[in-house]
Amino acid sequence: MGFLGDVIGRTSAMTVTLSIVCLSATLSAVVPSGNPVNIYSIIIVARFFLGIGVGGIYPLSAIKAAEDGGKGGDSVDVASAAYAFFWQVPGAMTPWFFAMVFSYSSMTADMQWRLLLGLGAVPSAFVVLCSILENHQSKKKQMIDNDRCGAVHRQGQSTDELMESAKSRLI
């Protein structure tokens, strides 16, 4: 997934890897049925792909956090990367917490198992949804900015004046 991040961009690659996680977690919770061989075969395949997705999150989240926390250019913020990795610990502990809570419920073991497998899809689905919305808002803002620059340019400002105006807004 690190290579995919270099090819299509870090945010897009993160969306792909989180989509794999979400789909795999959902399938492992919903699809298994029939005889034990069929159930375990489906779970094994779904969890294999979930492992690929989760394994892709590690390199992408580290570099994305470091780059996004930087001050631009080639600078990176290692504290942001450390902060991102810190929050993986509570995330890893959450299924154990839910398993303990479910053990005191009146749900059947099958229902507890499927719910634990399926709840893993919730955080990744939330991040994928937020990423898609953020990307949509970013494109919308870019279109509005382009329209404004075009309107100013039509009012008689030269390209150099437009560039200086844009630079001063960034600073």
N, C-alpha and C positions, 0 to 999 in steps of 0.2 A: 504494500500500500504506500510505502514511502516513495517508490518509483512512480506509482500512479499519481502521487501528489506533485512530483516534479513535472509530469506530463500534462495533467489537466488542471493543476492548481490545488493547493492544500485544502481549501474549503470544499471544493467539489469532491475531492478524494475522501474527505472526512464524511461527507454526505453519503457517498457510495458505501464506505465501510460501515457506517451506522445503519444504513438501510439493510445491509447483509445481516447485521446483528439482529435488527428488529424482525426481519422476515424469518430468520432461522429460529429465534426464540418463540415466535408465534407458531410456526409450523411444528416445533417439537412439543408444544403444549396441546395443539388442536388436532393434528392429523393422526397420531398413533391410535390404532384400534385393531381388533382382530386377535389372532393368536400371539403368544409371547414373542416368537421369532420376528413377526411382522412389526410389533410394537417397538422392540429394541432396535431393529434395523433402521426404522424411520428416525427414532431418537438419535441413534449414533450418527447417521448422515447429517441430520439437522444440526446437531451439536458440533460436528466437524466443521461445517461452514460457519457456525457461530464462532468457533475458535479462530478461524481465519479472519473474520471481521473484528473480533476483539484484539487479535494480534496486530491488526493494522491500525488500531486506535493509538497504541503506545507511541510509535514513531511520529505519527501525524500530530497527536496532541502535544507532544513535547516541543516539536519545532514550531508548530502554530502558536503555542503559548509564548515561546521565547521571541518569535518574530513580532507577534501582535503587541507584546509588552515593550518592544524596543522603541527607540525614539526616531525611527526612520533610517533610511540608508542601509548600511550594513550592521547597525547596532542590534544587539539582542539583549533581552532581559532574562537572565538565568533564574531570577527570583520568581518570575511568572511561570516558568517551566516547573520549578519546584512546587509552587502553589497548585498547579494543575495535577501533579503527581500526588500531592498530599490528599486531595479529595478522592483519589482512587481507593484509599483505605476504607472510608465509610461506605463507599459503593460496594466493595468486596464483602463487607460485613452485613450489609442489608439483607441478602437472602437468608443468612443464618438467623437473623433476628426474626424474619417472617416465618421461617420454619419452626422456630420456638413458639411463636404466637399461634401458628396453625396447629401445633401439637396439642394445644389446650382447647381447640375448637371441636365442634361436633361433626365437622366435615369428614367425608370418607377419605381414606388414604389416597385413592385415585384422584379425587378432587384437590386435595392438598398438593399432590405432586404436580398436577397440570397447572394449578394456580402459581406455584413457585416457578415453573418453567416459563409460563406466559408473562409473569410480572417483569421478567428481564427485558421484555420488549418495550415497556413503558418509557424508561428514561431515554433510550435511543430514538424512539418514535417522537418524543417531545423535542429532542435536539434536531432531528431531521426536519420536523415541521418548522421550528424556529429558524433554521438555516435557510429553508426555502423562502420563508417570509422575509428574512433579512435580505436575501439576494434579490427578491422582487422589489423591495423598497429601495435598495441601492440602485437598481436599474431605472426605477421610476425617477429617483432624484437626479441621476445622471441625465436622463432625457430632459428634465425640467431645466437643469443647468445649461445643457446644450441649446435649448430654446432661448434662454435668457441671453447667452453669449451671441447667438445669431441675431436677436433683436437689437442688442447694443451695437453689433457690427453694422447692421442695416441703418442705424441712426448716424453713422458717420465716423465711428471710432476706427482707428487703424488696428491692424493685427497686433502691432507692438504695444499699443495702449491697452488692448484687451489682455495681453499676456501680463503686463505690469499690474493691471487691476486684479487678475486672478491670483498672482503671486502675493499681492498685499492681503488678499482675503485669506490665503493659506497661513500667513505668518501671524 
